[in-house]
Amino acid sequence: MVLHTSPFSSAFLRFLHSLSWGLIFPCFWLFDRLLASFLATTYEKRQHSEDPCYSRALCILISTPLYLALVVATLPFAFLGFLLWAPLQAVRRPYVYSQRGRVDKNRAEQGNAGTPVNDWRASGKSFCFCSANVCLLPDSLARFNNLSDTQGRAKEVGKRISSGASRPQIKIYIDSPTNTSISAVSFTSLVSPQGGGEVPNKVASVAGGVRSMSLTEYKHESNEEAEKEPEESSSSNLQGLEQENTPLNEPDSASGVQISISAPVPSNDQEPEDGQTPNDKPKEGDSGSLDSRTASRDSLVKFHISDSNAVNNKLVYRASMIKKASVRKRRHADDCFDHEISAFFPANLDFLCLQEVFDKRAAEKLKNQLHHYFQHVIYDVGCYAWKGCGPFKFLNSGLLLASRYPILDASYRCFPNGRGEDALAAKGALFVKVHVGSTPQDQRIVGYISGTHLHASAADCAVRCEQLDLLVVWQSEFIKSTSRPAGADSPEDMVAFNVICGDLNFDNCSSEDKLEQQHSLFTRYKDPCRVGPGEDKPWVVGTLLDSSGLYNEEVSSPENLQKIMENEEGRKEYLVYPTNKNHGSNRKGRKIPLKGSGRRIDYILYTEEGLQPEWKVDIEEFSFITQLAGLTDHLPVSMRLAVSTGEEEP
C-alpha cells in the first residue's frame, strides 16, 4: 500500500485547496477570536484580577464591534472560498504521512529509515506505547475545557513528549537481604537530548558514609552545585554501569546495586525548527522542559539501601539533569508488572497515539516537534464536508500517530453513528501496520496499532458500543487485507503485537457505563488496569482531570501533579469522578466522601490472538504521566510490552 504524503493527488488540487482555505481563514480566525473574547480561562481571570487597570467588560465592549465588523467584511471571501473548498473534500485523502527529511536513501530503500528493524533479537523485544488526549481544538472551543493558546500548547506538547522520550533510560536494580519488598527497583532519568552531552560511564565506590556523584553533566550550573556537595563515602557497591539497549538482569550478588543505561541513538538527519538551532533550549523556569533550572534543582534522587552489616548505609544518586521520578512498585502480589505515576514520558518511547488534534495549524506545529524524536508521523486524519459518513464535518478525526519504526500500511474508517456535536467531527479509527523486525530468512515481523476516539456524550452508551463493534470488525479486516507483502509468493508477515490506544469516553467504575464495561472487546483484548467489569486494580488512577483546577499551583507543574496523583486524598480535588459516586460538585473543599480513583477513560489494550503460536506478550510496566500538566485535561498513559518468541539467543 502506498502511504499518502499529501492530502491531494496533484499539485493543481493542492493549489486550489490552499487558495480556498486562504479565502476562508481570515473570517474563520476572526470569528474564533470573537468567541474566545467572551470565554476566559481561570488562569486569565487570575491574571486580570491582579491588574487594577484591567476591565474585562471594557475590553469586550471595544473588541466585539471591531471583530464583528471584520467578520462581516471577510465573509464574502469566506463564502467564495467555501464554494471552492467543499467540493475538493470529495477527492481528499484520509490522512497525511510525514517522514523526517534528509533520510539516507539506502536505509529508506531497506525499510530501515526509523529505528533499525534488523535489531530484532531471536528471543524477542519490548515496545513502548503511549496514548494521550491533548485537546488541540480551535481556541474558542478549547476554552470550554479551560484551555487556551492552542498553537502555543501544540508546540509545547510536542517539545515535552520528544524531550521526555529522548532521555536515556536508567534502571537501578537493588538486591539486599533486608529489602524483600522490592528486589528490583528501577527509575528513569530525565536528560534532554538537546544538551549535546554524553553520559559518562563512571562508577564511584568508596567505603563508609555518603557519596554524591554526577552521572550526566549537561549544565555548568548543575556541575557547580554538584562540586559543592560534601564528598562522603558509602559501603554500597555499584556493579556494572553499562550503556546498552536492553534491560540489565538482576545481580547475582546478595547485596549490591547495578545500573543500566539505555539511550536512543542520536539522529544526524534531524531538522531543527525554522529559526532554531539544534542547541536551542526551552525557556528557563518551565517545569515541563528538561533544561530548566527547576530540573537542576530537583535533580537529586536518593536511594536508601540497607543490609545486614550497615543499616544506615545509603546511596545518594546525583544526576545534574535528572528530575525526581517515582519508584515503580509492585504493591500487590497479583501484579506481575511495574506501575507508576511518572512526571515524564517513558524513555525510548516507540509509538504515540494522540486524540483531539483537531486544529490543522496546531497539528502542523505538533508534527514538527514530534519529528525531533519520531521518524514517522500520520496526522490530519479524517474527512471533511459531506465526504464519508453522517452530516457535514467541520473537524477531522483529531487522531495522530507517531512511530520510530517504519510504517508499512495505514487505513482510516469513520464512525457512521455520531450524534449531536460529536457528529460535526469525523471521529473514527486509524489502523497502522509497522515493520519492527525481520527473521534470518527475511520474513517480516510486524505490529498492528489502532488509534481511536469514541463518542463523548455520557448518555449515548449504545452509540459507543456500536463503535466498539465496528472497531473490532475493522481491525480484523485491516489485518486480513495486509497480512502478507505484495507478491503472490511472499510469506505471511509474523505478527508481534496488536494494540488499541485511545480515548474511549467511558470508565470502568461508573454504573452508567456498564454496557461498555461488559463489551466483548474486553474478552479479546486485555486491559492491564482492569480486574473485571466495573472493577479496576487498586493502583489505578483516573485520567480525566477537573478542568477548573488545571492552573492551581498544586498541579501546575509535572512534579506537583505527580505528587497530588500519588496522594489518594489529594487527587480527589483534581480528578473527575463518576456521577454516581460524586453527588456533590467536583470542587475543592467538599466534604462528600468519594470512592474509586477517578474516571479512567484513556486506554491501551493488547491481545495475544493472531500472534505466532509460540510467541507470548507480557506487560513490563504501565505508567500514568503528568508531564503535560497545564496543557491538557487528560493524563497520558503508557505501556511497555515485552514480546517473547520462546527462543534463546544464539
C-alpha positions, 0 to 999 in steps of 0.5 A: 500500500502506498502511504499518502504524503499529501492530502491531494493527488496533484499539485493543481488540487493542492493549489486550489485547496490552499487558495480556498482555505486562504479565502476562508481563514481570515473570517474563520480566525476572526470569528474564533477570536470573537468567541474566545473574547467572551470565554476566559480561562481561570488562569486569565481571570487570575491574571486580570484580577491582579491588574487594577487597570484591567476591565474585562467588560471594557475590553469586550465592549471595544473588541466585539464591534471591531471583530464583528465588523471584520467578520462581516467584511471577510465573509464574502471571501469566506463564502467564495472560498467555501464554494471552492473548498467543499467540493475538493473534500470529495477527492481528499485523502484520509490522512497525511504521512510525514517522514523526517527529511534528509533520510539516507536513501539506502536505509529508506530503500531497506525499510530501515529509515526509523529505528533499525528493524534488523535489531530484532533479537531471536528471543524477542523485544519490548515496545513502548506505547503511549496514548494521550488526549491533548485537546488541540481544538480551535481556541474558542472551543478549547476554552470550554475545557479551560484551555487556551493558546492552542498553537502555543500548547501544540508546540509545547506538547510536542517539545515535552513528549520528544524531550521526555522520550529522548532521555536515556533510560536508567534502571537501578536494580537493588538486591539486599537481604533486608529489602524483600519488598522490592528486589528490583527497583528501577527509575528513569532519568530525565536528560534532554537530548538537546544538551549535546552531552554524553553520559559518562560511564563512571562508577564511584565506590568508596567505603563508609558514609555518603557519596554524591556523584554526577552521572550526566553533566549537561549544565555548568550550573548543575556541575557547580552545585554538584562540586559543592556537595560534601564528598562522603563515602558509602559501603554500597557497591555499584556493579556494572554501569553499562550503556546498552539497549536492553534491560540489565538482569538482576545481580547475582550478588546478595547485596549490591546495586547495578545500573543500566543505561539505555539511550536512543541513538542520536539522529544526524538527519534531524531538522531543527525548527525554522529559526532554531538551532539544534542547541536551542533550549526551552525557556528557563523556569518551565517545569515541563522542559528538561533544561530548566533550572527547576530540573537542576534543582530537583535533580537529586534522587536518593536511594536508601539501601540497607543490609545486614552489616550497615543499616544506615548505609545509603546511596545518594544518586546525583544526576545534574539533569535528572528530575525526581521520578517515582519508584515503580512498585509492585504493591500487590502480589497479583501484579506481575508488572511495574506501575507508576505515576511518572512526571515524564514520558517513558524513555525510548518511547516507540509509538504515540497515539494522540486524540483531539488534534483537531486544529490543522495549524496546531497539528502542523506545529505538533508534527514538527516537534514530534519529528525531533524524536519520531521518524514517522508521523500520520496526522490530519486524519479524517474527512471533511464536508459531506465526504464519508459518513453522517452530516457535514464535518467541520473537524477531522478525526483529531487522531495522530500517530507517531512511530520510530519504526517504519510504517508499512500500511495505514487505513482510516474508517469513520464512525457512521453513528455520531450524534449531536456535536460529536457528529460535526467531527469525523471521529473514527479509527486509524489502523497502522501496520509497522515493520519492527523486525525481520527473521534470518530468512527475511520474513517480516515481523510486524505490529498492528496499532489502532488509534481511536476516539469514541463518542463523548456524550455520557448518555449515548452508551449504545452509540459507543458500543456500536463503535466498539463493534465496528472497531473490532470488525475493522481491525480484523479486516485491516489485518486480513487485507495486509497480512502478507507483502505484495507478491503472490509468493511472499510469506505471511508477515509474523505478527508481534503485537496488536494494540488499541490506544485511545480515548474511549469516553467511558470508565470502568467504575461508573454504573452508567457505563456498564454496557461498555464495561461488559463489551466483548472487546474486553474478552479479546483484548486485555486491559492491564488496569482492569480486574473485571467489569466495573472493577479496576486494580487498586493502583489505578488512577483516573485520567480525566482531570477537573478542568477548573483546577488545571492552573492551581499551583498544586498541579501546575507543574509535572512534579506537583501533579505527580505528587497530588496523583500519588496522594489518594486524598489529594487527587480527589480535588483534581480528578473527575469522578463518576456521577454516581459516586460524586453527588456533590460538585467536583470542587475543592473543599467538599466534604462528600466522601468519594470512592474509586480513583477517578474516571479512567477513560484513556486506554491501551489494550493488547491481545495475544490472538493472531500472534505466532503460536509460540510467541507470548506478550507480557506487560513490563510496566504501565505508567500514568504521566503528568508531564503535560500538566497545564496543557491538557485535561487528560493524563497520558498513559503508557505501556511497555510490552515485552514480546517473547518468541520462546527462543534463546539467543544464539 
